[in-house]
Amino acid sequence: MAHKPDYEELLKKLAEAEEIISALRNQELDAVVGTKSVLFIRLKETEDQLKEQRKYLEDLLAERTRLLEDLKIHQVELETQAEELRRAQREAQDLLDKYLDLYDHAPVGYLTLDKGGVIIEVNVTATEMLSLDKKELIHTPITKLISPDSQNEFHFHMNRVFETGTTQTSEIRIRKGNGLTFHAKLQSMAVSSGDRTKNVRTSLSDITGRKKAEEELHQYREHLEEIVARRTRELRELSHRLVDAQEKERTTIGNELHDEIGQYLTYCTLLIDRASRKPDPEVLAQAKASVQDAMSLIRDLSSMLSPRLLKSAGLLTAVESLLSEYTRRTGIKVDLDHSGIGEVPEDAGLAIYRIIQESLTNVARHAQASEVKVSLSRQNDDLCLEVADNGIGFESGFDRKSTGLTGMRERAVALRGELTIDSRKGQGTRVIAAIPLSEPSNV
């Protein structure tokens, strides 16, 4: 290594040499005349050279000092830059560690495939989804993990990725390392690697739960459609039967008006005509009785068509009147058991009244019963009814051709209620209904 000159030491020695030369020159001037002029000239030249060397060395020293200052400044800058670089490297490493952690433990699996579908990178989530180690997956063709029925879909998926250059999505079935299969969603896009070759970056999601839910929803939808279709047919049939029932009811009412009330009024007219010609209190009394019988029949018809007592006096009073009149007409004993039903909404009261009315009609027509028990109660927010007879009974279940039974059921269902019929041959019949009194929740 070359020895670095000490410019300050050289300057010091140069100054000493100049002092010696100056002293010698003074001595020569005092002691030497003419004969030593050559030596004097040489000394003078040497002195001039030394001055030039001195100036040169001073310039070098100044340049050295400036360079040292510049080097110190650059050293500080380099140290600052080095510290910033080290901090940037630490931050980059932290970000890389976070990225790798997020990559490995992302909620979906990530795989990188080469153009031939061979796995070249995989995250931890994907290894857990596939039940295979990372070493077992790397360099393995992904087609080995795809179910045979999804192979064509996967090849088509890969072709679309490279042909379109856009993200492609497919749903396939994948076989795990333990032999089980699951439904998976692939989202893939082509990316360029460092050597400019095209790879495929794929996300893998387990959609087995969604597929199962979709299948259950599909089955439920089909079930609902079947129910709706059946209910539509039932309602259509019920509508036809109701129209027929209305026509029959109108015919019955017309016959009663014509036959019974018409007879009463005709008889009354004859009596009044007779009394007008020859007043007779007995004839007038008979006419009055005939009018009263006609009025009673009209009241019965009116009550059957529209129970006015239900609106004016409430459900309990209307039911008591209905049962009393029923016993009078049929001779069948009816017991009423009720406990604190309180105030009942009009629509619920009308439904219960009609169900009781229809149940009693069926008892009179078919049951051959001698006794009926009607129970009314309020349980939580439900108005509950039970009509039980001691008649001959029948096989349980709704007769869909029976307008009466279906009509009772429809009245209950229309108010979010339920109606069941429990009957056995020889053991009587029970009609059980429950109708909510609270308003339906919107939640």
DAFEN-V420101 format. One line per field, one symbol per residue. ss: DSSP state (H for helix, E for strand, L for the rest). phi: phi as a letter, one per 30 degrees, with the letter a starting at -180 (. if undefined). psi: psi as a letter, one per 30 degrees, with the letter a starting at -180 (. if undefined). A space follows every 50 residues. Layout:
# DAFEN-V420101
ss: ???
phi: ???
psi: ???
This chain:
# DAFEN-V420101
ss: LLLLLLHHHHHHHHHHHHHHHHHHHHHHHHHLLLLLHHHHHHHHHHHHHH HHHHHHHHHHHHHHHHHHHHHHHHHHHHHHHHHHHHHHHHHHHHHHHHHH HHHHLLLLEEEEELLLLEEEEELHHHHHHHLLLHHHHLLLEHHHHELHHH HHHHHHHHHHHHHHLLLEEEEEEEELLLLLEEEEEEEEEEEELLLLLEEE EEEEEELHHHHHHHHHHHHHHHHHHHHHHHHHHHHHHHHHHHHHHHHHHH HHHHHHHHHHHHHHHHHHHHHHHHHHHLLLHHHHHHHHHHHHHHHHHHHH HHHHHLLHHHHHHLHHHHHHHHHHHHHHHHLLEEEEEEELLLLLLHHHHH HHHHHHHHHHHHHHHHHLLLEEEEEEEEELLEEEEEEEELLLLLLLLLLL LLHHHHHHHHHHHHLLLEEEEEELLLLLEEEEEEEELLLLLLL
phi: .ddddcddddddddddddddddddddddddccbidcdddddddddddddd dddddddddddddddddddddddddddddddddddddddddddddddddd ddddcddbdbbccdddiddcaacdeddddchbddddcdicddddccdedc ddddddddddeddcicdcbbcbcbcdddjdcbdbccbbbdbcddcidccb cbcbbdcedddddddddddddddddddddddddddddddddddddddddd dddddddddddededddddddddddddbebeddddddddddddddddddd dddddaddddddcjdddddedddddddddciddbcccbbhdidceddddd dddddddddddddddbdhccabbccbacchccccbbcbbcddiaddjddd ccddddddddddddcicbbbbcbbdibibbcbbbbdcdddddd
psi: kkkkkjeeeeeeeeeeeeeeeeeeeeeeeefkkefheeeeeeeeeeeeee eeeeeeeeeeeeeeeeeeeeeeeeeeeeeeeeeeeeeeeeeeeeeeeeee eeeeglflkkkkkafggkkfkkleeeeeefhlleefekgkkffffkkefg eeeeeeeeeeeeefglkkklklkkklfgflllkkkkjkkklkaegglklk kkkkkjgeeeeeeeeeeeeeeeeeeeeeeeeeeeeeeeeeeeeeeeeeee eeeeeeeeeeeeeeeeeeeeeeeeffejkjeeeeeeeeeeeeeeeeeeee eeeeejiefeeefleeeeeeeeeeeeeeefgkkkkkkljhfakkleeeee eeeeeeeeeeeeeeeffhlfkkkkkkljjcgkjkkkjklhafalkllkjf fjeeeeeeeeeeefggalklkjkkkfgakkkkkkkkflkkkf.
